[in-house]
Amino acid sequence: QLLKDPQVLFAGYKVPHPLEHKIIIRVQTTPDYSPQEAFTNAITDLISELSLLEERFRVAIKDKQEGIE
């Protein structure tokens, strides 16, 4: 999602060690856009997409159940 933002120049992550529960995220943006803002916007967009997916999934299940009965 971060890479879809035209103001994000680089986005990546690494896992220092697989047994540690931590990741390192690097976000590089244009000078007029902060990495925190880009990350927050990306998370907000993902939440919206997942909400839409959940809604469509519930409708599809309901339609399928009504078709069976």
trRosetta pair geometry for C-beta under 8 A, 3 or more apart (Angstrom, degrees):
i j d omega theta_ij theta_ji phi_ij phi_ji
1 4 5.8 -48 -161 20 39 115
1 5 7.7 43 146 -24 62 97
1 42 4.1 132 111 -159 113 95
1 43 7.9 143 91 -58 150 30
1 45 5.5 167 -164 83 130 122
1 46 5.4 -93 -51 -59 162 100
2 5 6.0 -51 -168 19 43 113
2 8 5.1 -180 168 -159 83 172
2 11 3.8 132 109 -105 136 169
2 27 6.2 -111 -158 -118 145 112
2 38 6.1 68 -139 152 93 108
2 39 7.0 -7 -97 -97 117 56
2 42 4.7 -22 -73 -91 69 154
3 8 6.3 -115 -103 93 32 130
3 11 5.5 -130 -61 41 77 124
5 8 4.3 75 80 -3 105 109
5 38 5.7 174 94 -146 166 100
5 41 6.9 96 -93 95 139 129
5 42 6.8 -87 -28 -72 129 97
7 29 5.4 27 141 -161 88 99
7 30 4.8 -86 -158 15 83 112
7 32 7.7 -88 -147 74 129 83
7 33 4.2 50 156 25 139 167
7 38 6.7 -144 93 -94 102 115
8 11 5.5 5 168 -40 131 112
8 27 6.4 -60 -140 -164 108 94
8 28 7.3 106 -167 77 64 51
8 29 5.4 -47 -106 -101 52 80
8 33 7.8 -97 -66 111 56 136
8 38 5.2 123 -81 -158 105 145
9 28 4.7 -59 68 107 103 98
9 29 6.2 163 6 -116 88 19
9 30 6.6 126 -39 -56 106 60
10 26 6.9 -19 119 120 106 101
10 27 7.2 171 92 -151 65 32
10 28 4.0 27 46 39 99 113
11 25 7.8 -10 -165 -174 79 90
11 26 7.2 174 -145 92 36 61
11 27 5.1 10 -109 -111 82 75
11 28 7.6 -145 -62 28 50 65
11 38 7.9 -139 -85 135 120 132
12 25 7.6 172 93 -152 40 52
12 26 5.3 -5 61 57 83 99
13 23 5.3 11 -178 169 119 119
13 24 6.4 158 -156 82 65 50
13 25 4.8 -22 -100 -101 96 66
13 26 7.1 176 -85 17 43 70
14 23 7.0 163 81 -161 33 76
14 24 5.2 -11 57 57 82 101
15 18 6.2 58 133 -86 131 54
15 20 7.7 167 -180 69 84 89
15 22 7.7 141 -143 89 67 51
15 23 5.4 -44 -92 -108 70 81
15 24 7.8 179 -85 17 24 77
16 20 6.1 -17 74 59 100 138
16 22 6.7 -2 26 86 112 100
16 24 6.6 75 -43 -14 96 114
17 20 4.5 72 69 8 98 108
25 39 7.5 93 130 -112 142 131
27 35 3.9 138 90 -149 110 107
27 38 5.6 -175 169 81 139 129
27 39 5.8 -144 -18 -58 165 100
28 35 7.0 -23 -87 -86 20 115
29 33 4.4 -109 159 93 133 97
29 34 6.6 106 54 163 147 7
29 35 5.4 -171 -5 -73 114 62
29 37 7.8 8 -52 61 177 96
29 38 5.2 -173 -80 -33 135 143
30 33 5.1 57 59 26 86 106
33 37 6.0 -122 -172 76 72 127
33 38 6.1 75 150 -56 110 102
34 37 4.4 96 61 4 87 103
34 38 7.0 -152 96 -5 48 84
35 38 5.5 -53 -146 37 36 113
35 39 6.1 36 156 -20 68 106
36 39 5.8 -55 -146 38 29 110
36 40 6.2 29 155 -18 65 108
37 40 5.8 -54 -144 38 29 111
37 41 6.3 28 156 -17 63 108
38 41 5.9 -57 -148 38 28 110
38 42 6.3 29 154 -21 64 107
39 42 5.7 -54 -147 35 30 112
39 43 6.4 28 155 -17 64 105
40 43 5.9 -55 -148 37 30 109
40 44 6.3 31 153 -19 64 107
41 44 5.6 -54 -146 37 32 113
41 45 6.3 33 154 -19 65 105
42 45 5.8 -54 -149 36 30 111
42 46 6.4 31 153 -19 64 106
43 46 5.6 -54 -148 36 32 112
43 47 6.4 36 153 -21 65 103
44 47 5.8 -52 -150 33 31 112
44 48 6.6 32 151 -18 63 105
45 48 5.7 -55 -152 36 33 112
45 49 6.4 32 152 -18 67 106
46 49 5.6 -53 -145 37 34 111
46 50 6.2 30 157 -16 67 107
47 50 5.9 -57 -145 40 29 108
47 51 6.3 33 154 -22 63 106
48 51 5.7 -54 -148 34 30 113
48 52 6.5 28 154 -16 63 106
49 52 5.8 -57 -152 37 31 111
49 53 6.3 33 151 -19 65 107
50 53 5.4 -50 -144 37 35 115
50 54 6.2 39 155 -21 66 103
51 54 5.7 -52 -148 35 30 112
51 55 6.4 31 153 -19 63 106
52 55 5.7 -53 -147 36 31 112
52 56 6.4 28 156 -15 65 107
53 56 5.9 -57 -146 40 29 108
53 57 6.1 32 154 -22 64 109
54 57 5.6 -56 -146 36 29 114
54 58 6.4 29 156 -19 64 105
55 58 5.9 -55 -149 35 29 109
55 59 6.5 28 153 -16 63 107
56 59 5.7 -55 -148 38 33 112
56 60 6.2 34 153 -21 66 106
57 60 5.7 -54 -147 36 30 112
57 61 6.4 31 153 -19 64 104
58 61 5.7 -52 -148 35 32 111
58 62 6.3 32 153 -19 65 107
59 62 5.7 -55 -147 38 31 112
59 63 6.2 32 154 -19 66 106
60 63 5.7 -52 -144 38 30 111
60 64 6.2 31 155 -20 64 107
61 64 5.7 -57 -148 37 29 112
61 65 6.3 27 155 -18 65 107
62 65 5.8 -56 -146 38 29 109
62 66 6.3 27 156 -17 64 108
63 66 5.8 -57 -145 38 29 109
63 67 6.3 31 154 -22 63 108
64 67 5.7 -56 -150 34 30 114
64 68 6.7 30 152 -22 63 104
65 68 5.8 -53 -151 30 34 112
65 69 6.6 27 156 -16 65 108
66 69 6.1 -57 -146 36 33 108
